[in-house]
Amino acid sequence: MTLLASYSQTSFIIYLIALISLLSLFTLIGPYFIRKYYHKTKTTGTQDKKDYLLLIHGIAIIFLGVGRLILAIFDILTDFNSINYNLENFWIWKIGSSFQMFALCLFFVLMEKRLLKGRDKYILVIFYLFFWILGMMMLDVVIATNFIIIATILTVYIPFAYLYIAIISEGRVRKKASYVFIGFAIFMVAALLTGEIIIDLIAIPLGITRIDVHIIAYTIKIICLLFFFLGLK
């Protein structure tokens, strides 16, 4: 069984609108958090943990945006079809994926350090790095993507870390942590939607194309970034 190989011009236009909207949010929100960090640092004269959190989130969001742009170029060049994946364009996928995986690694290490304080010897981060590196070593895009999916699943710790903060906190802190938890949770869903294992399971039963799944994933990520902004603004 194969996916519908073609897609309409309308679908491609909708895809571009969703992509541009998503990249615009990455471009606005990432630098916003970084500027806010330096503004607070300049105003208070200190770099407390809350400010440090803003800096890491700002940098990570920028890396996510750059990675998404590169991966979008890869998707367009391959016509959103795994049949067209080859060694000539594989390096584009590797670079884009590495930008995104590095961003998730920043989130991962930050929450491990703040909550577990290294008591677990960063074992989850080590496994994450293992599957990330293993994925980058693969010569087959489908196999490599599957390893990246495994690494991404490990980052489920991140939204639950924010959920824990929301549970143990009160008032404004609980509200903000809840927003970030929702943002991360739906980001995980969107990130997994376009994995080679999962995208077929969604597209084939629904009778839609891969580009339609990407549109759905981008829409979810736009919502995710809005929750990030509400939680960290």
N, C-alpha and C positions, 0 to 999 in steps of 0.2 A: 504493500500500500504506500502511495506517495502523496505528498502534499500538493495542493493546487499550485502549479508552478508560476502562474501569471497573476498579476494584480492590476487593478484598474488605475487609470490616471488620477481619478478622484481619491483613491486610497493613498496614492503617493503624495498628493497635495496635502491631504490630512496628516500624513506622516511628517512631512516637512514642517507644517504648522506646529504639530506637537513637539517635534525636535527643537525647533527654534525657541518655542516657549520654555521648554525644559532648560536648554542651554542658557537662556536669558536669566532664568532664576538662579542657576548655578553662578553666573557671572555677577549677579547683584548680591546674593545672600552671602557667598563666601567672603568677598572683600568687606562686606558690611560687618561681619563678625570680627574680622581682623582689625578694622578701623576702630570698632567699639572697644576691643582689647587695649589698643594703644591709647585711646582716649581715656579710658579708666586708669590705665597705668600712669599717664601724665597727670591726671587729676588727683589721684590718691597717693601717688609716689610709691606705690607698692604693687607687687605682682601676686595677688592672692590666687587661690586655687580656682575661684570662679572665673577670673580673668584668663587664667591659663586654659581653662576649658573652652572659652570662646576662641582663643587663638588656634587651638588644635582643630576645633570644629570648622573654623574658617578655612584653614589650609586643606583639610580633608575634603571639604565641599568643592574647593577649586580643583583638586586632583580628580574628584569624581566627574566634574564637568569636562575636564580635558580628556579623561578616559572615554567618556560617553561620546564626545565629538569624534575621536579616533575610531571607536567601534562603529559609529554611524557611517563613517567613510568606508570601513570594511564591509558593512552590511550592504551598502549601495553598490560597491564594486562587485560584490558576489551575488547581486540581485536577490538578496535575502534567501538564498538557497544553498544548503550545505553541499550540494553536488558541485558547486563552483568553488569550494574551498580547495586551495592548493598551496604548495610551498612558496609560490611567488607572492601570494598575498597574506600568508600566514604571519609574517613578521608584523604586519599592521595590527592584527588581532592580538598578538603577544604584547605589543607596546600599549595598546588601549586597555587591555585587561590588567596589565601591571600597574598602570596609573590608578585604576579603580581598586585593585587589591591592596595597594599601598595605602590608599585612603582608609579602607576598612581596617587595615592593620593599625593605623593611628588611633582610630576609635577603640579598637580592641585593647591595645596596650594601655591607653588612657584609663579605661574603665577597670581593667585588671589592677592597675596600680592604685587607683583611688579606692576601690572596694576591697580587693583581696590583699593589696599591699605586698604582692610578691610571695605570699604565704604558700601558694600552689606552685611556686617555681616557674610560673608562666607556662605551664604545661599545655594549656589550650592554645596559646599563641604559637608555641613550638609546633604543635600539630598543624595549625593554620599555615605557618610558613612552609612546613613540609609538603603539604598538598599543593600549595601555590607553586613552589619551585618544581615539584614533580609535574604539574600541569604545563609549566613553561618549557620543560624538557621534552615533552611529547611532540612528535612530528605530525600527528593526526589531530586536526582541529576538534573533531567530535570527542575523541578520548581526552584531549587536553581540557575541553570545556567541562567534561564530567568531573575531572579532578578539581577544577575551579568551583564547581557546584558544591562538592564535598567541603572545600575550605570555607565557602560562603555559609554553608549550613552551620559550621562551628561558631560563626559570629552571632548566632541566635542568643548567645550570652549577653550581647550588647543591649538589645531592647529589654531583656529581663533585668539587667542591672539597673536600668532607669525605672523599671517597674518597682524594683525593690526600694529605690530611693523615694518613689512616690508613696509607697506603703508606709515607710518609716518617718516620712516628713509630714508637715502640715502647711496649710495656707498656700501662699504663693509658690513656695518651693515644690509642694506636691502637685500643684496645677501645672507648673512648667515641666516638671519631670514626666508627668502624664502625657503632655503634648509630645515630648521627645520620644517617649516609649511608643506612642502611636505612629509617629513618623518613621522610626526605625523598623517597627513591625511590618508596616506596609511596604517599606523599601525592600525588605527581605523578600516579600512576596513578588514584587516587581522584578527584582534581580534574578529570581529563580525562573520566572515565566519564560525568559528567552534562552534558557539553557537547552542544549541539544536533546537532553533526555525528556524535558518537559514540554518544549514548544510543540512537538508533534502530538503529544497527548491532548493538547488544548485545541490546536488548529484542525486536526483531522475530524474529530467528532462534531465540531461546530461548523465544519465546512467553510472555514475562513483561511486566508493565506498567512504566511509568516509576517508579512508587513502589518497585518491587522493585529497580530499578537504584540508586535513592537509598539503599535499605537496605544494599545491597552496598557502596556508596561510603562510607557512614557507618561500617560495620563496619571497612573498611580504614583509615579515618582514626583510629578508636579504637586500632587496632594501631599506627598511625604515632605517635600521641601517647605511647604506652607506650614506644616506642623512643626518642623524644625525651627522655623522663624518664630512662630508663636511661643515655642518652648525656650528659646535662647535670646530673644530680642531684649 
